[in-house]
Amino acid sequence: MSLSESHDAFLTANAAFLRSAGLVDPLIDEVWKRIETGQLGTGHTNPFGIDEEGTVVTVEELSPRDCVFVYAHQWVFANVMDAAKSLSVNKGLCSAVADLIGVAMDTLPSAEEAANKEDFALKNLFRVAFEFDVEGGDKLNCVSLDPYAPALLPFAQSPLLGAVIFVDARTATSYTVLWPNWIDTVEEVDDPELTLEQYSPITRGELVVMPDPSSEEYWKLHYATMKDTNTFDWYMPWSEDLSHVIKQAVATVSGSNKENEFITVLNVGCGNSTSVGDGLMDDKICDLVMHYDVSKEVVHALSKLEQESVASTSKKPTAGVQEYIVFDASDPAPFRTRFSWAFDKGTFDGMLSHGAELVKKVWANLAKVTDTVVLVSHGSPEKRIQIIEEQVAGGWTVDQCLEIDTTKTTGWCYWVYICKHSSKK
C-alpha cells in the first residue's frame, strides 16, 4: 500500500486495506494525522508499562483515539556481516528482504536461490538497498517490508489491540499500526464510556510476513483473525448504481430472453463478501450464483452464514440459489458446467500485483466455462483494456466499458468491463 501526497489520496490508496483490517474511518484519519505530523510511536507519553507479573499493561486510561499508535520502522545494516546476523535470526525479515530485492530487480530468484532466501538476500542486498553516508564515513543500508507482501500480527487469543503493517512507497518506510480492537462503529470512536481502563493487559502476537497473495496460505492467514460472522467488501458493496450498470451490461450477454433461460453466474474470488450474491439474487439478475475462493476457511464461513440466513426469517425469500466451493482458479481443471457469465470484483486487480501471468492462467480457465467476464476494477480504461487484450489476451477483448463514479462518497472511481472471448462476441 502506498501513501501519496494528500489526505484524499491516502484514503484512496489505503482505506479499503485498512478497513479490511478492522479500522473505522475516524481511526484511519487518525493514522494519517499521526504520520503527517510526525507524532509516531507513543507520542508525548508512554501509555504502556509492565505489571508485577511481567504483563504489558496500560499505565493510564486511554480513549479509542489515544489507543491508535503508528510505528515507523526500517531495518538498518552497517555492513554485510551485520545484515547476515540480522537475517539469520529473523526468517520473516529475511523473506521480506528477499522479496523486496526481487521486486526491485524486476526478476525472480532461481529455484536454488528461492530455496535459500538468506543467500539470495545477502548476495543482492547492496545492489538495491537504500544506501546513505553517516558521520565517520560509514555507509548504512536500510530495507523496508516489501510493499507487495503485506504482513499482520496474528493473535492467539482475542486481542485488545489490532495490528497491521503497510508501506509508504514514497519514503520506503513501513508502518505498524495498532488500534483498539473493540471499536466496531464510527459512533464508538468518541464514546467516553468505551475506554481502555488503567492497567488493562495488552495482548498481541509475533510479526509474520504474509506469503504470496495468490496462494491459499496467504488467505488462510488473512482470515485467521476474523470471526465467522465477519463480512467485508474490498471494493464497493452491491449498490443501486452497480445493480443498474450490471443489468445494462448483461442484458445482451446470453442473446435470449431472460424469462426463458436459466442464468448462472460464477463469482470469481468471492472473499468474505455476501453483498454480491444477495444483490444478484434480490435484483433478479440471475438464477444461480456459484461463489468460489481459494480459502476454505472463508468459503466454509460464508456457507454457514448462507444456511443460517435461509433458515431464519430475516432473509427475504428469492427464487435463486447460492452455492460456495473451494477452488484455485489457476488450477487447469475447469468446472464441469458452463456459466452464462463470470463476475470479478477486485480479484483481477489483486492478482495484477504479481503481474499478468497469473491473470492469464485464470482467464484461460474461465474461457473453458464462459464467454463473458463482467469485471469491476479500479483500473482506468487506458490501463486495463491494454492489459486484457494484449497481456491476458488468449482471445479476450473488451466489448463495453461503463464508469461508476463514487468519488464523492468513497473517494474511488470504478469501471465495469464487459469482456468477451473470441468464441462469442
Backbone torsions as a table, in degrees:
resi	resn	phi	psi	omega
1	MET	NA	135.5	-177.3
2	SER	-117.2	138.9	174.0
3	LEU	-83.3	153.2	176.8
4	SER	-128.4	-163.2	-165.2
5	GLU	-77.3	-20.5	-173.6
6	SER	-131.3	166.9	178.0
7	HIS	-60.4	-45.4	-179.7
8	ASP	-61.9	-42.5	-179.6
9	ALA	-68.1	-35.0	176.9
10	PHE	-61.6	-46.6	179.4
11	LEU	-63.2	-41.3	179.1
12	THR	-59.3	-41.6	-176.1
13	ALA	-78.1	-28.7	-167.6
14	ASN	-125.3	-14.4	-171.9
15	ALA	-59.2	-46.7	-177.9
16	ALA	-62.0	-39.5	-179.8
17	PHE	-66.0	-46.7	-178.1
18	LEU	-69.6	-36.5	177.3
19	ARG	-64.7	-37.2	179.3
20	SER	-62.9	-25.4	178.3
21	ALA	-83.2	-11.4	175.6
22	GLY	113.6	2.7	179.4
23	LEU	-80.4	133.3	173.1
24	VAL	-86.2	161.1	-169.8
25	ASP	-53.5	-45.6	-179.7
26	PRO	-60.1	-32.4	178.6
27	LEU	-75.5	-31.1	173.4
28	ILE	-63.7	-42.5	176.2
29	ASP	-60.0	-37.8	179.7
30	GLU	-64.8	-39.0	177.3
31	VAL	-60.0	-46.9	179.0
32	TRP	-58.4	-45.6	-177.0
33	LYS	-61.9	-42.9	-179.1
34	ARG	-63.7	-39.3	-179.2
35	ILE	-68.7	-47.5	-175.0
36	GLU	-69.4	-31.8	-179.1
37	THR	-93.3	-0.9	178.4
38	GLY	74.8	12.9	-180.0
39	GLN	-88.9	69.2	-176.1
40	LEU	-94.6	176.1	179.0
41	GLY	62.0	-134.2	-175.7
42	THR	-89.9	3.4	179.9
43	GLY	67.9	-133.7	-176.0
44	HIS	-88.7	-13.6	179.6
45	THR	-130.7	162.3	175.6
46	ASN	-111.5	103.8	-174.0
47	PRO	-82.8	-3.4	-175.8
48	PHE	-105.0	139.3	176.4
49	GLY	-140.3	-173.3	179.5
50	ILE	-123.7	130.9	178.7
51	ASP	-85.7	-175.1	-175.1
52	GLU	-63.3	-26.6	-179.6
53	GLU	-90.8	3.5	178.8
54	GLY	86.5	8.8	179.3
55	THR	-83.0	139.0	175.8
56	VAL	-72.6	127.0	-177.4
57	VAL	-133.1	167.6	173.3
58	THR	-87.2	132.1	-177.7
59	VAL	-93.2	-0.1	176.1
60	GLU	-149.8	163.7	176.9
61	GLU	-73.8	136.0	-175.4
62	LEU	-125.3	133.3	172.7
63	SER	-79.1	167.6	178.2
64	PRO	-55.4	-40.8	179.3
65	ARG	-68.0	-36.0	177.7
66	ASP	-63.9	-27.0	-175.6
67	CYS	-79.2	-9.9	-179.3
68	VAL	-79.4	122.8	177.8
69	PHE	-127.9	136.9	179.3
70	VAL	-122.4	116.2	-179.2
71	TYR	-107.5	118.2	172.6
72	ALA	-85.5	137.0	179.7
73	HIS	-147.1	143.9	173.7
74	GLN	-136.1	148.3	174.9
75	TRP	-99.9	123.2	-173.5
76	VAL	-115.6	131.4	179.3
77	PHE	-117.9	130.2	179.0
78	ALA	-78.6	-30.0	-178.7
79	ASN	-161.7	179.0	-177.1
80	VAL	-62.7	-39.4	-179.9
81	MET	-63.2	-41.0	178.3
82	ASP	-63.9	-42.8	178.8
83	ALA	-62.8	-44.2	-178.7
84	ALA	-60.7	-40.6	-179.6
85	LYS	-64.7	-44.7	-178.2
86	SER	-66.2	-42.9	-176.1
87	LEU	-72.1	-31.9	-176.6
88	SER	-70.5	-26.0	-177.3
89	VAL	-100.2	-4.1	-178.6
90	ASN	-133.8	90.9	-175.8
91	LYS	-64.2	-34.0	178.0
92	GLY	-63.5	-45.5	177.9
93	LEU	-63.8	-42.7	179.8
94	CYS	-58.1	-45.4	179.9
95	SER	-64.3	-42.0	179.7
96	ALA	-63.9	-42.6	-179.6
97	VAL	-64.8	-44.5	179.8
98	ALA	-61.8	-41.5	179.5
99	ASP	-67.1	-40.2	177.6
100	LEU	-60.2	-43.1	179.4
101	ILE	-63.4	-42.5	178.6
102	GLY	-59.7	-42.0	178.4
103	VAL	-67.0	-45.2	-177.8
104	ALA	-63.7	-36.0	-179.8
105	MET	-86.0	-5.6	-179.4
106	ASP	54.8	43.3	179.7
107	THR	-148.7	154.7	176.9
108	LEU	-99.1	141.2	177.1
109	PRO	-66.2	152.4	176.0
110	SER	-66.1	170.1	179.8
111	ALA	-59.4	-39.2	179.8
112	GLU	-66.6	-43.1	179.5
113	GLU	-66.7	-38.9	-179.3
114	ALA	-63.6	-31.1	179.8
115	ALA	-74.2	-21.8	178.7
116	ASN	-131.5	80.8	-174.9
117	LYS	-64.5	-28.3	-178.8
118	GLU	-64.5	-45.6	178.0
119	ASP	-63.1	-43.1	-179.5
120	PHE	-61.9	-43.4	-178.9
121	ALA	-64.8	-45.3	-177.7
122	LEU	-67.0	-38.4	-177.7
123	LYS	-64.9	-32.6	-173.7
124	ASN	-111.4	-2.0	-172.1
125	LEU	-53.1	-48.4	-172.1
126	PHE	-83.2	-1.7	174.8
127	ARG	-81.0	-31.3	-172.3
128	VAL	-123.2	-14.0	-178.9
129	ALA	-70.0	164.2	-178.2
130	PHE	-86.2	114.9	-174.7
131	GLU	-103.6	139.1	176.1
132	PHE	-150.3	154.1	-178.0
133	ASP	-84.3	147.8	174.4
134	VAL	-127.1	166.5	-178.9
135	GLU	-56.6	135.3	-178.3
136	GLY	99.0	-3.0	175.7
137	GLY	90.6	-2.9	178.8
138	ASP	-73.3	155.1	174.3
139	LYS	-115.1	131.5	178.6
140	LEU	-110.4	150.9	179.0
141	ASN	-126.4	129.2	-178.3
142	CYS	-120.2	145.9	-179.5
143	VAL	-132.6	136.0	175.9
144	SER	-109.2	166.9	178.5
145	LEU	-57.6	141.7	176.4
146	ASP	-57.6	122.4	-179.5
147	PRO	-65.0	-16.5	-179.5
148	TYR	-92.4	-2.4	178.8
149	ALA	-129.0	80.5	-177.8
150	PRO	-59.5	157.4	178.3
151	ALA	-125.8	160.6	175.7
152	LEU	-141.1	168.5	175.7
153	LEU	-106.7	105.2	-178.8
154	PRO	-77.3	156.0	-176.8
155	PHE	-124.1	137.3	177.0
156	ALA	-78.8	-31.3	-179.5
157	GLN	-130.9	176.7	179.1
158	SER	-61.6	117.6	-175.3
159	PRO	-86.1	153.3	171.6
160	LEU	-84.8	-28.7	177.7
161	LEU	-118.6	125.8	170.8
162	GLY	-80.0	166.6	-178.2
163	ALA	-154.9	148.8	175.8
164	VAL	-156.6	157.6	176.8
165	ILE	-122.1	136.2	169.7
166	PHE	-138.7	168.4	-171.1
167	VAL	-119.7	133.9	171.5
168	ASP	-89.5	101.7	-176.6
169	ALA	-67.2	-22.3	179.0
170	ARG	-60.9	-46.3	-173.9
171	THR	-112.2	6.0	-178.8
172	ALA	55.1	37.5	179.7
173	THR	-114.1	132.4	175.1
174	SER	-100.3	149.8	-177.1
175	TYR	-126.3	136.2	166.4
176	THR	-98.5	127.7	177.9
177	VAL	-112.0	125.7	173.5
178	LEU	-111.3	142.2	-179.2
179	TRP	-151.1	161.8	-178.4
180	PRO	-69.7	117.7	-172.5
181	ASN	-75.5	-10.5	-178.0
182	TRP	-90.1	-2.2	179.6
183	ILE	-90.0	116.6	-177.0
184	ASP	-111.3	-23.3	-174.8
185	THR	-127.8	160.6	179.0
186	VAL	-60.0	-39.2	-176.5
187	GLU	-63.2	-29.4	-175.7
188	GLU	-75.9	-18.4	-174.0
189	VAL	-59.5	-41.9	-177.4
190	ASP	-109.5	20.5	177.1
191	ASP	-77.4	115.7	-176.6
192	PRO	-62.8	-20.8	-179.0
193	GLU	-80.4	-18.6	-178.2
194	LEU	-95.5	74.2	179.7
195	THR	-118.6	159.7	175.3
196	LEU	-90.3	114.2	-174.2
197	GLU	-66.3	151.2	177.1
198	GLN	-56.7	138.0	-179.7
199	TYR	71.2	16.9	172.4
200	SER	-68.7	136.9	177.7
201	PRO	-72.5	143.7	178.1
202	ILE	-105.2	125.0	178.7
203	THR	-115.8	131.8	171.0
204	ARG	-159.2	159.9	-172.4
205	GLY	-101.8	-167.0	-177.1
206	GLU	-88.3	143.7	-180.0
207	LEU	-68.2	131.2	173.1
208	VAL	-128.6	149.0	178.2
209	VAL	-90.8	132.3	-178.3
210	MET	-73.9	144.3	176.1
211	PRO	-76.1	-172.6	-179.2
212	ASP	-57.2	129.4	-178.9
213	PRO	-61.8	-14.5	178.6
214	SER	-84.1	-4.1	-175.2
215	SER	-97.5	155.8	176.8
216	GLU	-63.8	-35.4	-178.2
217	GLU	-61.0	-40.3	179.8
218	TYR	-56.9	-50.3	-174.3
219	TRP	-74.3	-27.7	174.3
220	LYS	-61.5	-44.6	177.6
221	LEU	-68.4	-39.3	-177.9
222	HIS	-59.8	-42.6	-175.9
223	TYR	-91.2	-0.5	-174.9
224	ALA	-62.2	-33.0	-176.4
225	THR	-96.6	5.8	-179.0
226	MET	-98.9	145.4	177.2
227	LYS	-76.0	158.3	179.3
228	ASP	-60.6	-23.5	-176.6
229	THR	-91.1	-4.3	179.3
230	ASN	-72.8	132.6	171.2
231	THR	-130.3	151.8	-177.3
232	PHE	-158.2	140.3	174.2
233	ASP	-105.1	113.8	178.3
234	TRP	-59.4	-42.9	175.6
235	TYR	-106.0	-167.6	-176.6
236	MET	-56.6	136.3	173.9
237	PRO	-70.0	171.1	178.3
238	TRP	-58.6	133.1	-176.4
239	SER	-143.7	171.6	178.4
240	GLU	-61.6	-41.3	179.2
241	ASP	-62.7	-47.1	-178.8
242	LEU	-65.3	-41.5	178.6
243	SER	-58.6	-44.7	-179.1
244	HIS	-61.8	-44.3	-178.5
245	VAL	-67.8	-42.5	179.7
246	ILE	-62.6	-42.8	178.1
247	LYS	-60.6	-43.3	177.0
248	GLN	-59.1	-45.8	-171.7
249	ALA	-69.3	-40.6	-172.5
250	VAL	-96.1	3.2	-178.2
251	ALA	-57.2	-32.9	-177.2
252	THR	-110.4	11.2	-176.5
253	VAL	-61.4	-49.9	-174.9
254	SER	-84.6	-21.3	179.8
255	GLY	75.0	11.9	178.8
256	SER	-137.5	174.2	-176.4
257	ASN	-73.8	126.6	-179.4
258	LYS	-56.0	-35.2	-177.1
259	GLU	-64.3	-25.6	-176.3
260	ASN	-105.9	10.5	-177.3
261	GLU	-134.0	140.5	176.0
262	PHE	-87.7	108.5	-174.2
263	ILE	-90.1	124.4	179.6
264	THR	-118.2	139.9	-177.7
265	VAL	-126.7	136.5	175.1
266	LEU	-102.9	116.1	-179.6
267	ASN	-91.7	109.1	-171.8
268	VAL	-81.7	113.9	178.5
269	GLY	65.7	67.8	-171.9
270	CYS	-69.4	-24.7	-175.6
271	GLY	60.3	-151.8	179.7
272	ASN	-106.5	40.8	176.5
273	SER	-99.0	135.2	174.8
274	THR	-107.7	-10.7	-171.2
275	SER	-70.4	-32.3	-178.1
276	VAL	-65.4	-52.6	-179.2
277	GLY	-61.6	-46.2	179.6
278	ASP	-62.9	-38.5	179.9
279	GLY	-66.1	-44.8	178.9
280	LEU	-61.4	-39.2	180.0
281	MET	-71.2	-51.8	-175.4
282	ASP	-62.3	-35.0	-179.3
283	ASP	-88.2	5.6	175.6
284	LYS	55.0	40.3	178.8
285	ILE	-84.3	-27.2	179.2
286	CYS	-149.7	174.1	-177.3
287	ASP	-104.1	-27.6	179.8
288	LEU	-143.3	136.0	173.3
289	VAL	-120.2	123.2	174.6
290	MET	-101.9	107.7	179.5
291	HIS	-90.8	134.2	173.2
292	TYR	-135.6	154.7	178.1
293	ASP	-155.8	155.5	-179.6
294	VAL	-75.4	-18.0	-177.5
295	SER	-91.3	113.2	178.6
296	LYS	-68.0	-29.4	179.3
297	GLU	-60.8	-47.5	-176.0
298	VAL	-73.6	-34.2	178.3
299	VAL	-65.3	-43.3	179.4
300	HIS	-65.4	-38.6	179.5
301	ALA	-64.5	-43.2	-180.0
302	LEU	-68.3	-38.6	177.6
303	SER	-59.8	-42.4	179.4
304	LYS	-64.0	-44.4	178.5
305	LEU	-60.9	-41.8	-179.4
306	GLU	-64.0	-43.5	178.9
307	GLN	-62.5	-41.9	179.7
308	GLU	-66.6	-38.4	-179.6
309	SER	-66.8	-42.1	-179.9
310	VAL	-65.8	-37.9	-177.9
311	ALA	-72.6	-24.4	-177.6
312	SER	-90.4	168.7	177.8
313	THR	-86.9	-1.9	-175.7
314	SER	-76.3	-20.8	-177.9
315	LYS	-100.6	122.4	-178.8
316	LYS	-70.8	142.8	-175.6
317	PRO	-68.1	144.0	175.2
318	THR	-130.8	165.3	-180.0
319	ALA	-85.6	-6.4	-173.9
320	GLY	-96.0	171.3	-178.8
321	VAL	-126.9	139.0	174.0
322	GLN	-118.0	133.1	177.8
323	GLU	-128.7	152.2	-177.2
324	TYR	-129.1	132.1	178.0
325	ILE	-138.4	154.5	175.2
326	VAL	-90.0	128.1	-176.6
327	PHE	-159.6	139.7	174.0
328	ASP	-97.0	112.3	-173.8
329	ALA	-65.3	-17.3	178.9
330	SER	-88.0	-4.8	176.4
331	ASP	-67.5	132.3	-176.6
332	PRO	-67.8	-15.8	-179.9
333	ALA	-73.8	114.6	-178.9
334	PRO	-79.0	170.1	172.6
335	PHE	-66.7	160.5	-176.2
336	ARG	-86.0	-1.8	-179.5
337	THR	-131.4	162.7	175.3
338	ARG	-97.2	157.7	-179.1
339	PHE	-122.4	150.2	178.3
340	SER	-60.9	-42.2	175.1
341	TRP	-164.1	165.0	178.1
342	ALA	-111.6	148.0	-179.7
343	PHE	-119.3	130.9	-179.4
344	ASP	-133.6	114.7	178.2
345	LYS	-121.9	94.1	176.1
346	GLY	98.9	-24.5	-177.5
347	THR	-66.3	-45.1	178.1
348	PHE	-55.9	-49.2	-178.9
349	ASP	-62.1	-40.1	-180.0
350	GLY	-64.5	-41.8	-179.8
351	MET	-66.6	-29.7	-178.3
352	LEU	-64.4	-20.0	179.7
353	SER	-62.9	-18.0	177.5
354	HIS	-112.6	19.3	177.0
355	GLY	96.7	169.8	-173.8
356	ALA	-82.5	-11.0	-175.7
357	GLU	-61.6	-42.4	179.3
358	LEU	-65.3	-42.6	177.9
359	VAL	-60.1	-41.5	-179.8
360	LYS	-58.6	-43.0	178.1
361	LYS	-62.3	-48.3	-176.4
362	VAL	-63.6	-44.2	-177.3
363	TRP	-73.3	-25.4	172.8
364	ALA	-64.8	-37.8	176.5
365	ASN	-70.4	-38.3	178.2
366	LEU	-62.6	-34.2	-179.4
367	ALA	-63.3	-19.9	179.3
368	LYS	-78.3	-17.7	-174.2
369	VAL	-124.3	-7.5	178.6
370	THR	-157.4	158.0	177.1
371	ASP	-102.7	-4.4	-172.7
372	THR	-138.0	133.0	171.9
373	VAL	-120.8	126.3	173.5
374	VAL	-97.4	109.9	-172.1
375	LEU	-108.7	122.3	173.3
376	VAL	-101.2	121.8	-171.0
377	SER	-142.6	154.4	170.2
378	HIS	-82.0	-16.4	-174.6
379	GLY	-71.5	131.8	-179.7
380	SER	-72.4	157.9	-176.0
381	PRO	-55.0	-39.6	-178.0
382	GLU	-63.4	-21.2	178.1
383	LYS	-97.1	-48.8	-172.2
384	ARG	-70.9	-41.1	-176.8
385	ILE	-60.8	-41.7	179.4
386	GLN	-64.0	-41.2	179.9
387	ILE	-64.8	-45.7	-177.6
388	ILE	-65.2	-46.6	-171.5
389	GLU	-85.9	-23.3	-176.6
390	GLU	-111.7	-34.5	-178.2
391	GLN	-96.9	-47.8	174.3
392	VAL	-70.9	-49.4	172.7
393	ALA	47.5	-132.4	180.0
394	GLY	64.0	23.8	179.9
395	GLY	97.6	0.3	179.9
396	TRP	-88.6	133.6	175.5
397	THR	-136.4	159.6	178.7
398	VAL	-91.9	119.3	-177.7
399	ASP	-90.9	-38.2	178.5
400	GLN	-142.0	154.7	174.7
401	CYS	-139.6	118.2	-177.1
402	LEU	-120.7	138.6	-175.5
403	GLU	-101.4	140.2	171.5
404	ILE	-122.8	108.6	-175.9
405	ASP	-95.4	107.0	178.0
406	THR	-119.1	27.6	-176.1
407	THR	-61.3	-31.1	-177.9
408	LYS	-72.9	-27.6	-177.2
409	THR	-103.6	-34.9	-176.0
410	THR	-118.7	-14.2	-174.9
411	GLY	84.2	0.9	-176.7
412	TRP	-114.9	155.3	168.7
413	CYS	-121.6	132.7	-178.6
414	TYR	-114.2	152.9	172.2
415	TRP	-125.4	138.4	175.9
416	VAL	-108.2	118.3	-179.0
417	TYR	-105.3	128.7	172.5
418	ILE	-98.1	108.8	-174.4
419	CYS	-106.0	129.6	-178.8
420	LYS	-113.8	143.6	174.4
421	HIS	-88.4	154.1	-172.7
422	SER	-60.0	-21.7	-179.9
423	SER	-71.5	-15.0	179.3
424	LYS	-153.9	108.7	-179.8
425	LYS	-120.8	NA	NA
